[in-house]
Amino acid sequence: MPQIFLILLLLLPLRAAAQMADFSYDPTRVEVDVELALMVDVSRSMTAHELEIQRHGYAAALTSEDVLGVISEGLLGRIAVAYVEWAGPGNHRVVVDWTTIGTPQEAQRVAAVLMDNRPYGMQRTSISAALDYAGRFIAENQYEGLRKVIDVSGDGPNNAGDPVTPARDRVLAQGITINGLPLMTDEGVGSRWTVTDLDAYYRDCVIGGQGAFVVAVHDWAEFASAVRRKLVMEIAGLAPAPAPSARPTGFLPGDLPAARIVPVAGTAPGESYDCLVGEKTWDNFRRAWEP
């Protein structure tokens, strides 16, 4: 009997589920399938070309048939989305404030805002501040989603503000899933501040929550496809399947040949990443210039 009750809850909108299970329900909040905060890195290590590719990629993905199709198949048929550019502590720019996407027209309006705004770089890289900001941004919005997701991109590890793991844990305590989009391309001036295995750093230090995963981008030509596939998985609530042993870890076949998906459970027992690698790199650079 309890199992049947839980299944019924999953099939009902939040209002009905709250009434049946005596959950708290706020009638002033708009019900959506997913609250999705897109946190996009615009630190100075990113070139103007890279910043433009990011905007174009997200605009194309949000208006794609794949993304609109998976939105329409949701229980409520709409999501809430926000697009925020971030860099160092306190450097956050809301490009698209919280809004719903449930129709092609709504998706086109969001894409138009992205294309009409010219991105600009800001100093340092504070993934921790971006996560804390996104957690507050989700908590304070006017929506109530069946799931809450932060999609954070970046071309390097945390090197400013609080350490990243406590911020990650604070967000996870809110019931929010964090997925990562590490940018591991050769363009730009970020090689001094990044690590060669940024996908592993994101896997062990940044992402978390139910079904969390990393999509690594190794070439900007694949960015739009990577974002599109990532949004489909996030909106549908799909967890990445383990890769066949004959392929590289996380290889994704089909239309995204160069990207890799790394599940949160990808760390081997006993292994751990130095989640302070970015702070240590910055401190070494700073000391080299001190008298």
PLY file of the C-alpha trace (Angstrom):
ply
format ascii 1.0
element vertex 291
property float x
property float y
property float z
element edge 290
property int vertex1
property int vertex2
end_header
0.00 0.00 0.00
2.71 2.58 0.80
4.33 1.87 -2.58
1.08 2.57 -4.40
0.71 5.82 -2.47
4.21 6.96 -3.49
3.54 6.15 -7.13
0.36 8.23 -7.02
2.30 11.14 -5.54
4.77 11.04 -8.43
1.89 11.21 -10.89
0.27 14.25 -9.31
1.13 17.96 -9.49
2.59 19.49 -6.38
-0.70 20.98 -5.19
-2.54 17.66 -5.14
0.45 15.79 -3.73
0.74 18.31 -0.91
-2.91 17.94 -0.02
-2.75 14.12 0.03
0.49 13.83 2.00
0.03 16.90 4.21
3.15 18.51 2.71
3.51 22.28 2.95
2.35 24.04 -0.20
2.71 27.70 -1.09
-0.07 28.73 -3.51
1.87 31.86 -4.48
4.61 29.77 -6.12
4.26 28.57 -9.72
4.57 24.81 -10.18
7.14 23.62 -12.74
8.85 20.35 -13.52
12.37 21.69 -12.96
13.98 24.82 -11.55
17.18 25.13 -13.57
19.85 27.72 -12.72
22.40 28.04 -15.55
25.59 29.39 -13.96
28.00 30.36 -16.74
31.69 31.16 -16.26
32.83 34.54 -17.63
36.17 34.80 -15.80
39.02 36.68 -17.50
40.61 33.40 -18.63
37.75 33.15 -21.13
38.26 34.92 -24.46
35.59 37.11 -26.08
35.16 34.39 -28.69
34.53 31.77 -26.00
32.02 34.00 -24.23
30.07 34.45 -27.47
30.11 30.70 -28.16
28.61 30.08 -24.73
25.75 32.51 -25.30
25.04 31.13 -28.78
25.25 27.55 -27.53
22.75 28.04 -24.73
20.39 30.01 -26.99
20.49 27.25 -29.62
20.02 24.49 -27.04
17.04 26.09 -25.30
15.20 26.53 -28.61
16.10 23.10 -30.01
13.47 20.47 -30.76
15.19 18.06 -28.38
14.95 20.38 -25.38
11.46 21.65 -26.17
10.34 18.06 -26.70
11.54 16.86 -23.32
9.97 19.91 -21.64
6.61 19.12 -23.24
6.82 15.52 -22.00
7.13 16.61 -18.37
4.33 16.21 -15.85
3.55 19.94 -15.96
5.06 20.71 -19.36
7.11 23.72 -18.27
10.37 24.52 -16.52
11.71 27.60 -14.76
15.12 28.76 -15.94
17.59 31.52 -15.08
20.92 32.39 -16.74
23.63 33.94 -14.56
27.21 34.84 -15.49
29.77 34.50 -12.72
33.47 34.94 -11.96
35.00 35.91 -8.61
33.20 36.45 -5.27
30.43 39.00 -5.70
30.80 38.98 -9.48
27.41 37.70 -10.61
25.35 39.10 -13.47
21.76 37.95 -13.98
21.26 37.93 -17.75
17.93 36.09 -17.71
15.97 36.31 -14.46
13.68 33.45 -13.52
11.13 32.75 -16.24
9.20 29.78 -17.57
9.76 27.85 -20.77
6.89 25.68 -21.92
6.42 26.78 -25.51
8.70 27.57 -28.48
7.73 31.22 -28.15
8.89 31.39 -24.53
12.14 29.67 -25.46
12.70 32.15 -28.28
12.21 35.07 -25.88
14.89 33.69 -23.58
17.23 33.11 -26.53
16.65 36.66 -27.75
17.73 38.06 -24.39
20.89 35.96 -24.50
21.72 37.11 -28.02
20.98 40.78 -27.28
23.39 40.95 -24.33
27.12 41.22 -24.93
29.07 39.16 -22.38
32.14 40.59 -20.69
34.81 38.99 -18.55
35.21 39.46 -14.80
38.12 38.62 -12.51
38.94 35.38 -10.67
37.08 32.06 -10.43
34.88 31.35 -7.43
32.77 28.27 -8.05
31.90 28.33 -4.35
30.39 31.81 -4.61
28.53 30.80 -7.78
27.02 27.78 -6.02
26.00 29.75 -2.93
24.48 32.46 -5.14
22.57 29.88 -7.17
21.29 28.18 -4.00
19.89 31.47 -2.71
18.58 32.38 -6.16
16.59 29.14 -6.30
15.30 29.45 -2.72
14.07 33.00 -3.28
12.38 32.58 -6.66
8.62 32.33 -7.21
8.64 28.76 -8.52
8.24 25.32 -6.99
9.81 22.55 -9.01
9.59 18.80 -8.75
13.38 18.96 -9.07
15.93 21.72 -8.56
19.17 21.76 -10.58
22.25 23.98 -10.80
24.15 23.68 -14.08
27.60 25.20 -13.53
30.23 25.66 -16.26
33.85 26.70 -15.85
37.32 26.53 -17.38
39.26 26.13 -14.14
39.08 25.12 -10.47
37.96 27.35 -7.64
40.68 29.91 -6.77
38.84 32.63 -4.84
36.36 32.93 -2.01
35.42 30.00 0.20
36.58 26.47 -0.62
34.28 24.76 -3.08
33.32 21.60 -1.16
31.55 23.33 1.79
29.57 25.42 -0.72
28.67 22.28 -2.63
27.49 20.61 0.58
25.39 23.63 1.55
23.60 23.47 -1.80
23.09 19.71 -1.61
21.50 20.17 1.83
18.80 22.23 0.08
17.87 19.22 -2.05
19.43 20.71 -5.17
21.39 18.65 -7.71
24.60 20.16 -9.13
25.79 19.16 -12.60
29.04 20.33 -14.18
30.17 21.53 -17.60
33.99 21.78 -17.40
35.46 23.61 -20.40
38.66 21.79 -21.31
39.54 23.53 -24.58
42.91 24.85 -25.72
41.73 28.38 -26.47
42.21 31.28 -24.08
44.71 32.20 -21.40
43.45 29.89 -18.67
46.17 27.22 -18.85
48.00 28.84 -15.89
44.92 28.57 -13.70
43.37 25.28 -14.77
44.19 21.57 -14.48
44.47 18.95 -17.19
41.83 16.73 -15.55
39.25 19.42 -14.85
36.45 16.89 -15.42
37.76 14.81 -12.50
37.95 17.96 -10.34
34.33 18.75 -11.14
33.32 15.15 -10.49
34.96 14.97 -7.05
34.71 18.56 -5.82
31.80 20.35 -7.50
28.88 18.16 -8.52
26.52 16.18 -6.32
22.96 15.13 -5.69
20.73 12.51 -7.22
21.87 11.57 -10.74
24.58 14.24 -10.83
26.99 14.13 -13.75
29.70 16.01 -15.64
29.78 16.74 -19.37
33.30 17.75 -20.39
33.78 19.95 -23.45
37.14 19.43 -25.20
36.48 21.47 -28.34
34.32 24.55 -28.78
32.84 23.00 -31.92
31.02 20.53 -29.69
29.74 23.07 -27.17
26.21 23.56 -28.55
25.64 19.80 -28.83
27.03 19.24 -25.34
24.74 21.85 -23.81
21.73 20.52 -25.69
22.33 16.94 -24.57
23.05 18.07 -21.01
19.82 20.09 -20.80
17.80 17.14 -22.10
19.26 14.91 -19.38
18.70 17.52 -16.65
15.13 18.32 -17.64
14.18 14.66 -18.09
15.97 13.66 -14.86
18.10 11.09 -16.66
21.22 9.72 -15.00
24.10 8.80 -17.31
24.51 5.11 -18.00
27.90 3.52 -17.29
30.09 3.42 -20.37
30.98 0.05 -21.95
34.40 -1.13 -20.78
35.73 -1.11 -24.34
35.26 2.66 -24.56
36.92 5.53 -22.69
35.21 6.36 -19.39
32.04 8.31 -20.03
32.17 8.12 -23.83
28.92 9.39 -25.28
28.00 7.95 -28.69
25.73 9.51 -31.29
25.69 13.23 -32.01
28.18 14.18 -29.29
31.33 12.17 -30.14
33.90 14.31 -28.34
32.12 15.01 -25.06
32.40 12.75 -22.04
29.84 12.16 -19.34
31.25 11.33 -15.92
28.73 10.18 -13.27
29.15 11.30 -9.68
30.01 7.74 -8.70
33.01 7.65 -11.02
35.67 7.97 -8.31
37.40 4.69 -7.52
37.37 3.61 -3.86
40.17 5.26 -1.93
40.78 7.94 -4.56
40.22 11.62 -3.91
40.99 14.87 -5.66
42.77 17.82 -4.07
39.84 20.21 -4.06
42.11 23.11 -3.04
44.30 22.81 -6.16
43.04 26.12 -7.54
43.70 28.02 -4.33
47.20 26.53 -4.10
47.98 27.54 -7.69
46.85 31.10 -6.99
48.86 31.29 -3.76
52.01 30.07 -5.55
51.52 32.69 -8.26
50.96 35.44 -5.68
54.03 34.49 -3.65
56.19 34.51 -6.77
55.39 38.21 -7.23
55.70 39.27 -3.61
58.99 40.97 -2.59
0 1
1 2
2 3
3 4
4 5
5 6
6 7
7 8
8 9
9 10
10 11
11 12
12 13
13 14
14 15
15 16
16 17
17 18
18 19
19 20
20 21
21 22
22 23
23 24
24 25
25 26
26 27
27 28
28 29
29 30
30 31
31 32
32 33
33 34
34 35
35 36
36 37
37 38
38 39
39 40
40 41
41 42
42 43
43 44
44 45
45 46
46 47
47 48
48 49
49 50
50 51
51 52
52 53
53 54
54 55
55 56
56 57
57 58
58 59
59 60
60 61
61 62
62 63
63 64
64 65
65 66
66 67
67 68
68 69
69 70
70 71
71 72
72 73
73 74
74 75
75 76
76 77
77 78
78 79
79 80
80 81
81 82
82 83
83 84
84 85
85 86
86 87
87 88
88 89
89 90
90 91
91 92
92 93
93 94
94 95
95 96
96 97
97 98
98 99
99 100
100 101
101 102
102 103
103 104
104 105
105 106
106 107
107 108
108 109
109 110
110 111
111 112
112 113
113 114
114 115
115 116
116 117
117 118
118 119
119 120
120 121
121 122
122 123
123 124
124 125
125 126
126 127
127 128
128 129
129 130
130 131
131 132
132 133
133 134
134 135
135 136
136 137
137 138
138 139
139 140
140 141
141 142
142 143
143 144
144 145
145 146
146 147
147 148
148 149
149 150
150 151
151 152
152 153
153 154
154 155
155 156
156 157
157 158
158 159
159 160
160 161
161 162
162 163
163 164
164 165
165 166
166 167
167 168
168 169
169 170
170 171
171 172
172 173
173 174
174 175
175 176
176 177
177 178
178 179
179 180
180 181
181 182
182 183
183 184
184 185
185 186
186 187
187 188
188 189
189 190
190 191
191 192
192 193
193 194
194 195
195 196
196 197
197 198
198 199
199 200
200 201
201 202
202 203
203 204
204 205
205 206
206 207
207 208
208 209
209 210
210 211
211 212
212 213
213 214
214 215
215 216
216 217
217 218
218 219
219 220
220 221
221 222
222 223
223 224
224 225
225 226
226 227
227 228
228 229
229 230
230 231
231 232
232 233
233 234
234 235
235 236
236 237
237 238
238 239
239 240
240 241
241 242
242 243
243 244
244 245
245 246
246 247
247 248
248 249
249 250
250 251
251 252
252 253
253 254
254 255
255 256
256 257
257 258
258 259
259 260
260 261
261 262
262 263
263 264
264 265
265 266
266 267
267 268
268 269
269 270
270 271
271 272
272 273
273 274
274 275
275 276
276 277
277 278
278 279
279 280
280 281
281 282
282 283
283 284
284 285
285 286
286 287
287 288
288 289
289 290
